[in-house]
Amino acid sequence: MKIENIYNIFKECHFTVCTDTRKIVKESLFIALKGEQYNANLFVEEALKQGCKYAISDEYKGQNKNIILVDDTLSTLQQLAFHHRNQMKANVLGITGTNGKTTTKELIASVLKEKYNIIYTQGNFNNHIGVPLTLLTIKPETEIAIIEMGANHPGEIAQLCSIADPDSGIITNVGKAHLEGFGSFEGVINTKTELYRHLMHKNGTVFVNYDNPILRKHAEMLKTQTYGKSSNCNIIAIETEAKPTLKIKWRKNGENTTQEIDTHLIGEYNWENIMAAITIGDYFNLSPDQIKHGIENYYPNNHRSQWLNIGSNNILMDAYNANPTSMQLALNNFFNLPFQNKSIILGDMRELGEYAETEHQAILDILKDKPLNNVFLVGEVFCKLNNNQAFKTFLNVNQLIDYINLNPFTNTTLLIKGSHGIHLEKLMEIFNEPK
């Protein structure tokens, strides 16, 4: 069946797609996806019984006329999303990067919704399934769609661009993450800049951190709007301060008026994310007051750059993800915070492949001779490499929880940072328990 015919069915289903029989929306279109551990083709008839109007399958052998057989359901989902995106008037903004893309996406959304009808990627729905599902939520009234695009292998950003076809875009930064999949730091750069190459062919605008020489070089031939601390930028960061929440002063190039924003984000490294949101807000003709209101009303969640006061302790919770670049930034920021009695809990950084031991050793070297009350390391790699008797090591977070229950923190400023797979977020259960 041609994608135009499937799109007409999508219209009949009120522009609503479901892929999980546990979350059925009445009168929607069910698309049966399959992965290594699931196969939704087994539930297409169940989806119709629960209220879906049509279902799409690539394995169905029955006679139900409301179940449409296609060669590949994932490919159909992606083609449907591309077709839908091109029927809608929404300006599509693509965002990728090694660190900060989710926070930046949410800041941009918080700013742009001050003026526009927007949709944006929810959570980390940023892969070959999440991107098309997000595109399919674009409505006729949507003016801007903010699409986060993640990758851990070469070619993935190019594939996502072929689906989302962004009109403009931003790469937050390039750093050492998913090295196991990319093969090298150069592989990271080549993959992330696939967004730039797509926009070059489309003559689209890219938003560039002018202070990042790698991104500036790769964006030389493109239409750009720049931000940074240099006087050459379109939007200039004049002053930043994080004690602990980030405050920023900025101005537009060619203007003397200075704007001030007091954020709820922790970490001076977040200034780049804030400036990206300011620059994109300005590009889309928001006033400084609208930009300020949007950013100051954004509160981080999901264990990203959260400052928590629990009992007598201050906790900087930043354990949604970690890689060598973000880990070093978090540590440098933490060392500069004006607090006494500092301790840290670090979890292993995942998906580094052959670089794992080198990058973890670099973190251990940074920690030498730092004025910290306690250093707790969680995970197999840290346990293997650590030879500092002052640092306490635990194979998993449950072992650490047992230790903390016997040795609770008091009057401590604590950084918690690690890859999501280490599950350091479980620590919040014991910190939040009444004593």
N, C-alpha and C positions, 0 to 999 in steps of 0.2 A: 504494500500500500504506500502511495506517495505521501511525503511528509505534509503536503497541503491538505490531504484528506484526514490525516491524523490530527492536524491542527484544527480542522473543523470539529472533530470529536472533542478536542481539548476545550473548544469554545462551548460546546454543549454541556461540558462538565464544569462550567462556570470558572474556567481558567484555573482549576485546582487539581494538583497532582498529589497522589499518595504513593509511598513506597513501602509502608509498614502497616500490616494488618492490625497492629495494636494502636494505630493512630488514624483510623479511617475517618474521612470527612464525607458526609452524605453527598451523593450525586457527583463525586469526584472521579478522576481518571487514575486507575491503579497501574503503575508500571512495575513489572516484576524484574527486579535486579537480582543478580547473584554474585556471591563472593566466595572466598575460600571456606567460610564457615556457615553460609546460609544460601538458600535458593528460594526466592520469593515466587518462582514459578509454581511451587507446590501449593500456593495459597491463593491463586487467582480466583478460583470459584468461591472461596471463603470471602475474599474481598468484595465480590459482588453481593453475596448474601448479607454482608455487613453494611451495604449501602452504596458502594461504588457503582457508577453508571456503566462504565466500560473498564476493561483491563487489557493491558498489552503484555504479551508473553512471547518468548522465543522457544518454548518447549511444549506448549499446550497441544494436546491431541484429541480434545473433546469436540463437542458440536455446538457449544454455546456461542451464538452469533455476536454477543457483546464482548467476547474475548478475541482480540485481534492478534494474529500471529505475524511476527516480524522475524527478520534474520538475527537481529541482535538488539536486545532491549536497551542496553547502555548507549549504543550508537544512536538509537531512536530518540532516547532522552536528550542527548546532546544536540541532535539535529533539530528537535522540537524547540529546544531552548534558543538556539541560534535563529530559527525562523521567527519565533515569538519576539525575541529581542529586536529584530528588524521590522516588525509590524508596529512597535511602540515608538513613541516620540522621545523617550527618556534618553538623556545624555548619560553614557556609561563611563564611569571612572574606574580604572583598574588600579589595584594596589598590591605590590609584592615587596619582598625584602627579607633579609635574614632575621633581623630583630625589630620589634616594635610595630609590625604591620597591623596586628589586631588592635592595639591601643590607638595607633594613628587612624585606623579605619573608624573606630568608635568616636574619636575626637572630631574627625571630619563630619561624621553623621550628626553629632551633637551640634556642630556649627551650622551645617547646611539646612537642617530642619527648622532653623530659625526663620527661614525665608521660603524654602521649597518643600514640595511633596516628594519625599525620598523613600527608597528602600535600600537596605544594606545587608551584607552577609551577616547572618546570625552565628554567634560562637565562632568556631573554626571550620565552618562549612566551606572550605576553600579548595577542595580538590576536584577531580574529574566528575564526581557525582554532585558535590555541594554547589559548585559554580552553576551548572545548568539548573539545579533546583532553585537556586536564588534568582536566576534570571526569569524563571517562570512565575515568580511572584510580582514581576513588574505589571502594573495596572495601566489602563489608558491615562489615568490622571498623574501617574508617576513622572516627575520631571528629571530627577537624577537617581541613578542606580550606582551604588558604591560596591564594587565587587572585589573582594579579597581573593588573591590567588597564591596558593602555596605550592611548593615543589620540593622533592628530595632526589630527583633524577634529571639529567639533561633532557631538554625537549618538552618538559611538562608545562612551563610557562607559555611556550609557543602554542601548545595544544589548547590551553585554556583561553589564550587570546583568540584563537580561531573560533571558539565557541562564543565568548563574550563580546568580541570585536569592540574593545574599548575606544572611546573618542579621545580620552586623555588618560594620564596615568602617573603613578609615582612609585619609585623604588626607594624604600625608606633607607636602606643601607645594604652593604654586602659584607658578610662575615663568615666565620668558620662554623658552619652548621651542616648537618647531614653529609659530612665529608665521606662517609661510607658509600653513599649513593652518588655523590658528585665526582668523587675520585680525587679532587684537589680543590684548593681555594680558587684557582683559575676556572674550574668547572662551575663553581658557585657563581662567579661573575658572568660567565658566558650564558648561564641559564637565566639568571635574574634579568639580564639586559635583553633577553628575548622580548620583553615588554617594549623596550625602546625601539627595537627593530620593527616590531609590528606598527608602532605609532609613526615611525618614519615613513613607512609605505602609505599610511593613512593621512599624513600631514597633521597628526594630532599633537596636542600640547603635553609636555612632560613637566612635572614639578620637581626641581632638583635642589638638593642640599649643596650649595656652592662650595661649602667647606670640605666636601668629600671629593678628593681629586679623582678617584676612580669613576664616580658617577658623572662628575663634570666632564671628564674626557669622553665618556661614551655618549654623552648627550650633546656633543659639540655641533652636530649637524641637524639638530631638532629644534622645533619651536619650544622655548623654555620659559618658565616662570621660576625664578630662583629665590632661595632663602638661605640665611646663614648669618654669621657675625661679620662678614666682609662688607665694606661700603659699596661693593659692586652689585650686591644683591637687590632684587626687586623689593623684598621684605627683609628688614635688617633687625637682628636681635641685638639690642644695645646692652642689656644687662640681664643676667640670670642669677638666681639664688635659691638654694634648697636647704631649708633649716627647720623641719625636714621637708615640708611641702614646697613645691616649685613655684617661684614667682618669676615673671618675665616682663621686661620692658622692650617694646619694639616700635618701629616706625616704618613707613613706606619710603622708598628711595625718592628723593626730591622734595620730601615734606619734612618740616621741623617738628611737627606735633608728635609727641611720644605717647604711646598707649601702654597701659599696665594691666596685667592679668595675674590673678592669684588663683592657682590651680589646687586641685586635691590630689595631685600626683606626687609620688616620692621619687627622688633621684634626679640629679641634675642632667643625666643623660637623656631624660625625657624632653629636654628643651627642643630637640630636633623634631620630635613628634608634634609638639605644640606649634612650632613654627610651620610645619607642613600644613596643619589645620588652618592656621591663620592665612597662609599664602593661598590655599585653595578657596577659603572663604572670600578673600579679597578678589580673586580671579572671577568668582561667581557673583561679584557685586554686592556682597554683604557689607554693611557698615561696621566700623570698629566696635560700636556698642553691641551689635548683633553677634559679632565674633566673640567678644568678651563674655557675653551672657551664655553663649553656647559652651564655651570652654569651662567657665566657672561653674556650670551646672553639670559637668561630667564627673562622675564618681567611679573610680576603678573598681573592678570586681574580679571574680574568678581567680583570685590569688595573684593578680598582676599589680605590682607596685602599690600594694595596700599598706597604709600605716594604721596599725591597730593598737589601741591602749587597752590592755587586758590585765586587770588587777594592778599590780605594781610594775608591770612590764610594758615596754614599748616593743612592738613586733613589726618589722618590715617584712611583709609576706610577699615573696616574688617567686613562687614555686610552680608557676604554670608551665614553664619550660626553661631550658638552659642550654647554652653552647659556650665555647671558649670566649667569644666576643662579649656576649651578654653577662657572663660570669665575671669577667674582669671589670666591666663597667659597674656592675652592682657592688663589687668589693671596693673599688676606688671611691664610689659614692659613700658607701657605708663608713669607710675609714675617715672621711671628711666630716661626718655628722658630729655636731657639738654635744655629744653625750658621753657619760662615763659608763663604766661597767658593761662593756660591749662583749657579746658572744656571737658566734656564727654557727649555723647548721648548713652544711653543703652536701648535696646529693650528687651522685655520678652524672656526667653528661653523656647522653646516649647518641648512637648513630655516628660515631667518629671513626669506626673501622680501624685501620692500621695507625691512625693518628691518636687513638684513645689514650695510650699511656703517656705520650709526649705532652698532650694538652692537659691532662690531669696533673702531671708533674709540674708543669708551668704554674698551675694554680697553687700547688703546694709550695713552690718557691716564693710566690707572692706573699704567702701567709707567714713566712719566716720572720721572726722578730717583730711582728705587729703587736701593738698593745691590746691584746684580747684576753678576756677572762678565761674563755673556753672556746675550743674549736671542736666541733662534732662533725665527723665525716661518715656519710652513709653510702654504701654500695660496694660492689666487688672490686672495682678499679681503684678507688681511693684506699680500700683496705689493703690491697696488694702493694701499693706504692708507698704508703705512709711509713716513714721510719722515725717520725718525731714523737717521742714518748709523751709529750704534753698534749698531743691531739688524740681525742678518743674516737675510735672507729667502730662502726656497726655495719653488719652485712645488709640489714634491711631496716626499714622504718619501725617495724614492730619491736625490734630490739632496743632502738632508741627510745621508744615510748615507754618501755619497761624501765629503762634507766631514769628517764625524767620523772616518772611516777614516784620513784624512790629518792630522787634528787631534784626537787622542783626549782624552777627559776624564781628569783625574787629581785626586784629593783634592777632588772636587766634590760638593756637595749639589744635586741636580737635580730639578726638577718637570717632568713630562711630562703635558700635558693637551690634549685636542682631541677633536673629533667622531670617531666610529668610522670614518667615511668617509675620513678623512685617513690612517688606518692607521699611526698612530704606534707601535702595538704591534710593528711590524717592527724598531724600534730595539733591542728586546731581543735580537734575533739577534746584533747586533754587540757589545752589552755582555756577552753571555754567551759569546762566542767566546774560546777560550784565546789569550792573547797570547804 
